[in-house]
Amino acid sequence: MNFPIAIGDKFMKIAQAINFNTEDVAETFTRGGGHGGQKINKSTNCVELHHKPTGINVRYQHHRGLARNRKEAWELLILKVEEHVKGKASAIAQKRHKIEKQKQRRSRRAKEKMLEEKRKRAEIKEFRRAID
């Protein structure tokens, strides 16, 4: 598996596991935009990758330099293709599921806290009643 740029070992293993083929990817470089001034607006530093079999597109421009953007774009593409191939078993899907579960737990705790406050308020109101 020959990538046009050196990627991390973690991503290389993922690519081998899903039989990622670099010939299926169309790579183009475009001008960037946004913050960074004249340098970012005049130089070609945005990387666009299109994986033909899955139809996944990645457009990456987080850094001023092309080399770093290119490396991270390839890594992101591998993760997205893995998610497409493996579905819920992929690393990204598992991470999303974990965050969703954490949010559910937080909301349950928040509800319990709210109910406890209501019970305390009810006890205070109970003491205000007139004694017969």
C-alpha positions as CSV (number, residue, x, y, z in Angstrom):
1,M,0.0,0.0,0.0
2,N,1.8,3.1,-1.3
3,F,0.5,6.4,0.1
4,P,1.7,9.6,-1.6
5,I,2.6,10.9,1.8
6,A,3.8,9.3,5.0
7,I,0.9,8.6,7.4
8,G,0.8,7.3,10.9
9,D,1.2,3.6,11.8
10,K,-2.3,3.6,13.3
11,F,-3.9,4.8,10.1
12,M,-1.7,2.4,8.0
13,K,-3.1,-0.5,10.1
14,I,-6.7,0.7,9.6
15,A,-6.1,1.0,5.9
16,Q,-4.7,-2.5,5.7
17,A,-7.7,-3.9,7.7
18,I,-10.3,-2.4,5.3
19,N,-8.2,-3.1,2.1
20,F,-7.9,0.6,1.3
21,N,-6.7,1.2,-2.3
22,T,-4.9,4.5,-3.0
23,E,-5.6,4.2,-6.7
24,D,-9.3,4.7,-5.9
25,V,-8.6,8.2,-4.6
26,A,-8.6,11.4,-6.7
27,E,-6.5,14.1,-5.1
28,T,-6.7,17.8,-6.0
29,F,-5.1,20.8,-4.5
30,T,-7.0,24.2,-4.4
31,R,-6.5,27.6,-2.9
32,G,-7.5,28.0,0.6
33,G,-9.6,30.6,2.3
34,G,-10.5,32.1,5.6
35,H,-8.1,33.4,8.3
36,G,-4.4,33.7,7.5
37,G,-4.3,36.8,5.3
38,Q,-2.6,37.1,2.0
39,K,-0.5,33.9,2.3
40,I,-3.5,31.6,2.8
41,N,-5.5,33.3,0.1
42,K,-2.9,33.1,-2.6
43,S,-1.2,29.8,-2.0
44,T,-2.5,26.4,-2.9
45,N,-2.8,24.7,0.5
46,C,-6.2,23.0,0.6
47,V,-6.4,19.3,-0.1
48,E,-9.5,17.7,-1.6
49,L,-9.7,13.9,-1.7
50,H,-12.5,11.9,-3.4
51,H,-12.8,8.1,-2.8
52,K,-14.5,6.9,-5.9
53,P,-16.0,3.5,-4.7
54,T,-17.8,5.0,-1.7
55,G,-18.3,8.6,-3.0
56,I,-16.7,10.1,0.2
57,N,-15.2,13.6,-0.2
58,V,-12.7,15.1,2.2
59,R,-11.8,18.8,2.0
60,Y,-9.1,19.7,4.5
61,Q,-7.4,23.0,5.2
62,H,-6.6,23.5,8.9
63,H,-2.9,24.5,8.5
64,R,-1.1,27.0,6.4
65,G,1.2,24.4,4.8
66,L,0.2,21.9,2.1
67,A,2.2,18.9,3.4
68,R,0.5,18.9,6.9
69,N,-2.9,19.4,5.4
70,R,-2.3,16.6,2.9
71,K,-1.2,14.1,5.6
72,E,-4.2,14.9,7.8
73,A,-6.6,14.7,4.9
74,W,-5.4,11.2,4.0
75,E,-5.8,10.2,7.6
76,L,-9.3,11.6,7.8
77,L,-10.3,9.9,4.6
78,I,-9.1,6.5,5.9
79,L,-11.2,7.0,9.1
80,K,-14.3,8.0,7.1
81,V,-13.9,5.0,4.7
82,E,-13.5,2.8,7.7
83,E,-16.7,4.1,9.2
84,H,-18.5,3.5,5.9
85,V,-17.2,0.0,5.6
86,K,-17.4,-1.2,9.2
87,G,-20.5,0.8,10.3
88,K,-21.0,0.7,14.1
89,A,-17.8,-1.3,14.6
90,S,-15.6,1.6,13.4
91,A,-13.6,3.7,15.8
92,I,-15.5,6.9,15.0
93,A,-18.9,5.3,15.5
94,Q,-17.8,3.9,18.8
95,K,-16.6,7.3,19.9
96,R,-19.9,8.9,18.9
97,H,-21.8,6.2,20.8
98,K,-19.7,6.8,23.9
99,I,-20.4,10.5,23.9
100,E,-24.1,9.9,23.3
101,K,-24.2,7.6,26.4
102,Q,-22.3,10.2,28.5
103,K,-24.9,12.8,27.5
104,Q,-27.7,10.5,28.5
105,R,-26.1,9.9,31.8
106,R,-25.7,13.6,32.4
107,S,-29.3,14.3,31.6
108,R,-30.5,11.5,34.0
109,R,-28.3,12.9,36.8
110,A,-29.7,16.4,36.0
111,K,-33.2,15.1,36.3
112,E,-32.5,13.4,39.6
113,K,-31.0,16.6,41.0
114,M,-34.0,18.6,39.8
115,L,-36.4,16.1,41.5
116,E,-34.4,16.3,44.7
117,E,-34.7,20.1,44.7
118,K,-38.5,19.8,44.2
119,R,-38.7,17.5,47.2
120,K,-36.8,19.9,49.4
121,R,-39.1,22.8,48.2
122,A,-42.2,20.7,49.0
123,E,-40.9,20.1,52.5
124,I,-40.4,23.8,53.1
125,K,-43.9,24.5,51.8
126,E,-45.3,21.8,54.1
127,F,-43.9,23.6,57.1
128,R,-45.8,26.8,56.1
129,R,-49.2,25.2,56.6
130,A,-51.4,26.4,59.3
131,I,-51.7,24.0,62.3
132,D,-55.2,23.0,63.2
